[in-house]
C-alpha cells in the first residue's frame, strides 16, 4: 500500500491591480503586448530621451522657488507644492503640458479643470492600491461590495475622454507643423511609432492611450 503525501497548498498568486486592467483594456499583454512594451521602453526610457527632459525639471523647480519666495513670511503647505511640482514634471514629459494650473492661452480648450485633473490622479493611485474583496472571494465579485469596480469604470471613462482630447491636440499640432514637426513629449513619440508603417507590431490608438497612462504611474511611483 502506497501512501501519497498530502498535496501542498496552492499559493495564491498576486493579481494585477484592477485599475491597471481597466487602463490596459484592449491592449493584450501576450506576445504582441510584450513586444509593444519592449519597443516603447527602448524608445521612451532611453538615457538620451530622459536627458532631453532635463529642462522641464529645471523650469518646474525654478517655478517652485519663485512661488516659495513670494510666500515668504506666510505659512505654506510644502507637501502640496512638492506634489504639484512632481505632477507638473510628469505631465509635461508625458502629455506635453501641465494640467494643474489654468492655461494662459484663453483660446486653448480645457478638457478638465486643474481640480478635476488632480482628483483623477488621486483616484487613480487610490484604486491602484486597494484590495478588492472580489479578488479573495471570487464568487462575490459580481456584487462589487466595496464599490471599487464601479469607481474604476467611471475613472476609466474619464481618462479615456481626457486622453482622446490629448491625442487630438497632438495630432492637430503635427498636422499644422507638417514637415517641421518634431516629437516634444512621450505622447508624440508614441504617435510617431504608431504611424510607422515599417513596425513589425502595429501600435493602435488605444495602445498609445494605455501606455501614456501607465507611464504616469511608473514615473509617480
C-alpha positions in Angstrom: 0.0 0.0 0.0 1.5 3.3 -1.1 0.8 6.4 0.9 0.7 9.6 -1.1 1.9 12.8 0.5 -0.6 15.5 1.0 -0.8 18.0 -1.8 1.0 21.2 -1.0 -1.4 24.1 -0.5 -1.7 26.3 -3.6 -0.2 29.7 -3.2 -2.4 32.5 -4.3 -0.7 34.5 -7.0 -0.8 38.2 -6.7 -3.3 39.6 -9.1 -2.8 42.5 -11.4 -4.1 45.7 -9.8 -7.6 46.2 -11.1 -7.1 49.7 -12.2 -4.2 48.6 -14.4 -6.6 46.1 -16.0 -9.1 48.8 -16.7 -6.4 51.1 -18.2 -5.0 48.4 -20.4 -8.4 47.4 -21.7 -8.0 46.4 -25.3 -4.2 46.0 -25.0 -3.4 42.3 -24.9 -0.3 41.7 -22.9 0.5 38.4 -24.7 3.3 38.0 -27.2 2.2 41.1 -29.1 1.7 43.1 -25.9 5.2 42.3 -24.7 6.7 43.4 -28.0 4.8 46.7 -27.6 6.1 47.1 -24.1 9.8 46.4 -25.1 9.5 48.7 -28.1 8.1 51.5 -26.0 10.6 51.1 -23.2 13.5 51.3 -25.7 12.1 54.5 -27.2 10.7 56.2 -24.2 13.1 55.4 -21.3 16.5 55.6 -23.1 19.1 57.7 -21.3 19.1 60.2 -24.2 15.4 60.6 -24.1 15.2 61.2 -20.4 18.1 63.7 -20.5 16.2 65.7 -23.1 13.6 66.4 -20.5 16.1 67.9 -18.0 14.9 71.4 -18.9 11.4 70.6 -17.7 12.7 69.6 -14.2 14.8 72.7 -14.0 11.9 75.0 -15.1 9.5 73.5 -12.6 12.0 73.7 -9.8 12.6 77.3 -10.6 8.9 78.0 -10.6 8.6 76.3 -7.2 11.4 78.5 -5.8 9.7 81.7 -7.1 6.4 80.6 -5.5 8.0 79.9 -2.2 9.8 83.3 -2.3 6.5 85.1 -2.9 5.1 83.3 0.0 7.9 84.2 2.4 6.6 85.3 5.8 3.4 83.3 5.4 2.7 79.7 6.4 2.5 77.3 3.5 1.9 73.6 3.0 5.2 72.5 1.4 3.8 69.0 0.8 1.2 70.3 -1.7 3.8 72.4 -3.5 6.2 69.4 -3.9 3.3 67.2 -5.1 2.4 69.8 -7.7 6.0 70.0 -8.9 6.2 66.2 -9.3 2.8 66.1 -11.1 3.8 69.0 -13.4 7.1 67.4 -14.4 5.4 64.1 -15.2 2.5 65.8 -17.1 4.8 67.9 -19.3 7.1 64.9 -20.0 4.3 62.6 -20.9 1.4 64.9 -22.2 3.3 68.0 -23.3 1.9 70.5 -20.8 0.8 70.7 -17.2 -2.8 70.4 -16.2 -2.5 71.5 -12.6 -3.0 75.2 -13.5 -5.2 77.1 -15.8 -3.7 77.6 -19.3 -2.5 81.1 -20.0 -3.9 80.7 -23.6 -7.5 81.8 -23.5 -8.2 80.2 -26.9 -7.0 76.8 -25.6 -9.8 74.4 -24.8 -9.7 73.0 -21.3 -10.9 69.4 -21.2 -10.6 69.3 -17.4 -10.1 71.9 -14.7 -6.9 71.7 -12.5 -9.0 70.4 -9.6 -10.6 67.7 -11.8 -7.2 66.6 -13.1 -5.8 66.3 -9.5 -8.9 64.4 -8.4 -8.5 61.9 -11.3 -4.8 61.3 -10.4 -5.7 60.9 -6.7 -8.4 58.4 -7.6 -6.1 56.5 -10.0 -3.5 56.0 -7.2 -6.1 55.1 -4.6 -7.8 52.5 -6.8 -4.4 51.1 -7.9 -3.6 50.2 -4.3 -7.0 49.0 -2.9 -7.7 45.4 -2.0 -10.9 44.3 -3.7 -12.7 41.6 -1.7 -13.8 40.0 -5.0 -10.1 39.1 -5.7 -10.1 37.0 -2.5 -13.6 35.6 -2.8 -14.4 35.4 -6.5 -18.0 34.2 -6.1 -19.0 37.6 -4.6 -17.0 39.7 -7.1 -20.1 40.5 -9.1 -21.7 42.2 -6.1 -18.9 44.8 -6.0 -19.5 45.1 -2.3 -16.9 47.9 -1.8 -18.0 49.8 -4.9 -14.4 49.8 -6.3 -15.3 48.3 -9.7 -17.9 50.9 -10.3 -15.4 53.7 -9.4 -12.8 52.1 -11.7 -15.2 52.1 -14.6 -16.2 55.7 -14.0 -12.5 56.7 -13.8 -11.7 54.7 -16.9 -14.3 56.7 -18.9 -12.9 60.0 -17.6 -9.4 59.1 -18.5 -10.4 57.8 -22.0 -12.2 61.1 -22.7 -9.2 63.0 -21.4 -6.7 61.0 -23.4 -8.8 61.4 -26.6 -8.6 65.1 -26.2 -4.8 64.9 -25.6 -4.3 62.8 -28.7 -6.4 65.1 -30.8 -4.3 68.1 -29.6 -1.1 66.3 -30.6 -2.5 65.3 -33.9 -3.6 68.8 -34.7 -0.1 70.2 -33.9 1.5 67.5 -36.0 -0.7 68.4 -39.0 -0.2 72.2 -38.5 3.6 71.9 -38.3 3.8 69.3 -41.1 7.5 68.7 -42.0 8.7 70.9 -39.2 7.1 68.7 -36.6 9.3 67.0 -34.1 8.3 64.9 -31.1 8.4 67.0 -27.9 6.9 64.6 -25.4 6.2 61.0 -24.8 2.8 61.0 -26.5 4.4 62.5 -29.6 6.9 59.6 -29.6 4.2 57.0 -29.2 2.1 58.5 -32.0 5.2 58.6 -34.2 5.7 54.9 -33.5 2.0 54.3 -34.3 2.3 55.9 -37.7 5.4 54.0 -38.7 4.4 51.6 -41.5 7.5 49.5 -41.1 6.8 48.5 -37.5 6.6 44.7 -37.0 3.8 45.2 -34.5 1.3 47.9 -35.1 0.6 50.2 -32.2 -3.0 51.2 -32.2 -4.6 54.4 -30.8 -5.9 52.6 -27.7 -2.4 51.3 -27.1 -1.0 54.9 -27.1 -3.6 55.9 -24.5 -2.8 52.8 -22.4 1.0 53.3 -22.4 0.6 57.0 -21.7 -1.4 56.3 -18.5 0.8 53.5 -17.3 3.9 55.8 -17.6 2.3 58.3 -15.3 2.0 55.5 -12.7 5.7 54.5 -13.3 7.1 58.0 -13.0 5.0 58.8 -9.9 5.9 55.6 -8.1 
